Amino acid sequence: MQTVVIGAGAGGLATAIRLQASGHQVTVLERNATVGGRANTWESDGYRFDTGPSLLLMPDVYHELFRAAGRRLDDYLELLQITPNYRIRFDDGTCFDATPDAACLGHALDRIEPGAGGRLPAFMKDAGYKYAVARERFIGRNFTHLGQFATPRNLVELVRTGALRNLFTYAGRYFRDERLRLALTFQSMYLGISPLDAPAIYALLPYTELAEGIWFPRGGIYQLIVAMRRLAEELGVEVRTGAEVTGLNISGGRVRGVCLAGGSVTTADVVVANADLPYAYRALVPEALRPDFTDRKLAGMRYTASAYMLYLGVNRRYDGLLHHNVFLAGDFRANFASIFKTHTLPECPSLYVNAPARTDPSFAPPGCDALYVLVPVPHMQHGSIDWTRDEPAFRERVLDRLEALGMTQIRRHIIVQRAVTPVDWKQTYNLEYGSAFGLGHDFMQVGYMRPQNRAKRIRNLYFVGASTVPGTGVPLVIMGSRLVTERILREQQPVPAGD
């Protein structure tokens, strides 16, 4: 079958690999000059940056993808485990190193809250249960109707795993000190939601880090994308960059062709949109054919936070930095409120700083650092921030905070720099409201309630990526490529001529 994948992000490439290995003839159309979507790379004056995801979690997911094509991931990519996972620094100067080494982690907990290390095994046991149940019953399955999702067993597990309870409150069952509760719940921000609002089932996120570790491909996260493209093309997938899709030819409840800028049309038996789902519906599907996703309904959905990024090439090393570093705001409640409630720029922002040259010196010239700085900020739906006006002052606020955190005189040492705002996420990757992680993950937008991976009224139009099932984050998107492939193989047969 002739299959077109729109978008060469991680989900699009993974789906192309699986479908090509299953007998489809796949063409991938990517409007940008490079593949990878948000998982991309930027280089300048000897400094290199991964511009999107920087943590590799759940490595078994990537091994499974390559096995599905009859290959070994290890033949394409070298994965290095980062130890410790990262260092968290609180505003009072306390530091906490998160690590899969249970003994070291227990001691680190005890230094902040005496006796907390003794409660770690119970926390890990329960969080591990949530992780196992979520993967088996909710994340790793297609739900094509409500009855498949709302089974008696699943309803019981939703209660047991805390889908309706609060994550931050849940952590308080094990750790009284708010710094530890935050250290073991802030990971919900990977999904673009506050731990103060996230369901307790997302305790599975710190579990994945502490049980399985954090990994890094030699050469950077973008080397995963390079490996996926290489595998796809070895299998026979055609990957075309600079190919902007402008519309779909739809008739009789099926897509007949994919229209490109310039006027050409690529025929297709199956189409998979790896463009972010809200954008794909708005831009490619007439509103009459998407009653569940009208423009008004899409505007009423919940979207994740965005991210302000600074990529800084500096001509020195800052000895206090590890590969991964998290700096949490002292008044974390005010910080989360500004991002998720008032939709204003945080006065004292939390920061994530990635310094990959600690693991791979090729990221920066000798004695230098390539610093990736991520600041969670609001998405643009409420229009309270004018990034053209407000970005310069916010950049200075972030640089001031970096200096206060020990990166002294950083402005003097910057050789190259680049800023990315929510406007860039929207313009470059068609992310609704510049929401860097796609649709949100509250209870009403997960599982069966999350937008499905096939359009209801268009029988051969499918979706893969952060805003469809199972959710955002590269591992979930790769798992989503398996789900959509399984559904395509089950539902699609060669179409007789004239249908």
HELIX and SHEET records of a PDB file:
HELIX    1   1 ALA A   10  ALA A   21  1                                  12    
HELIX    2   2 PRO A   59  ALA A   68  1                                  10    
HELIX    3   3 LEU A   73  ASP A   75  5                                   3    
HELIX    4   4 ALA A  102  ILE A  112  1                                  11    
HELIX    5   5 ALA A  116  VAL A  133  1                                  18    
HELIX    6   6 ALA A  134  ILE A  139  3                                   6    
HELIX    7   7 LEU A  146  PHE A  149  1                                   4    
HELIX    8   8 PRO A  152  ARG A  160  1                                   9    
HELIX    9   9 LEU A  167  ALA A  171  1                                   5    
HELIX   10  10 GLU A  178  ALA A  183  1                                   6    
HELIX   11  11 PHE A  186  LEU A  191  5                                   6    
HELIX   12  12 ALA A  200  ALA A  203  5                                   4    
HELIX   13  13 LEU A  204  GLU A  212  1                                   9    
HELIX   14  14 TYR A  222  LEU A  235  1                                  14    
HELIX   15  15 LEU A  277  LEU A  284  1                                   8    
HELIX   16  16 GLU A  287  LEU A  289  5                                   3    
HELIX   17  17 PRO A  291  PHE A  293  5                                   3    
HELIX   18  18 ASP A  295  ALA A  299  1                                   5    
HELIX   19  19 PHE A  332  PHE A  340  1                                   9    
HELIX   20  20 PRO A  356  ARG A  358  5                                   3    
HELIX   21  21 PRO A  361  PHE A  363  5                                   3    
HELIX   22  22 TRP A  387  ALA A  404  1                                  18    
HELIX   23  23 ILE A  410  HIS A  413  1                                   4    
HELIX   24  24 PRO A  422  TYR A  429  1                                   8    
HELIX   25  25 GLU A  432  GLY A  434  5                                   3    
HELIX   26  26 PHE A  443  GLN A  445  5                                   3    
HELIX   27  27 GLY A  447  MET A  449  5                                   3    
HELIX   28  28 VAL A  474  GLU A  491  1                                  18    
SHEET    1   A 5 GLU A 238  THR A 241  0                                        
SHEET    2   A 5 GLN A  25  GLU A  30  1                                        
SHEET    3   A 5 GLN A   2  ILE A   6  1                                        
SHEET    4   A 5 VAL A 270  ALA A 273  1                                        
SHEET    5   A 5 LEU A 461  PHE A 463  1                                        
SHEET    1   B 2 THR A  41  SER A  44  0                                        
SHEET    2   B 2 TYR A  47  ASP A  50 -1                                        
SHEET    1   C 2 LEU A  79  ILE A  82  0                                        
SHEET    2   C 2 ILE A 214  PRO A 217 -1                                        
SHEET    1   D 7 CYS A  95  ALA A  98  0                                        
SHEET    2   D 7 TYR A  86  ARG A  89 -1                                        
SHEET    3   D 7 HIS A 324  PHE A 327  1                                        
SHEET    4   D 7 LEU A 351  ASN A 354 -1                                        
SHEET    5   D 7 ASP A 369  VAL A 377 -1                                        
SHEET    6   D 7 SER A 306  VAL A 314 -1                                        
SHEET    7   D 7 ILE A 414  VAL A 420 -1                                        
SHEET    1   E 3 VAL A 245  SER A 251  0                                        
SHEET    2   E 3 ARG A 254  LEU A 260 -1                                        
SHEET    3   E 3 VAL A 265  THR A 267 -1                                        
END                                                                             
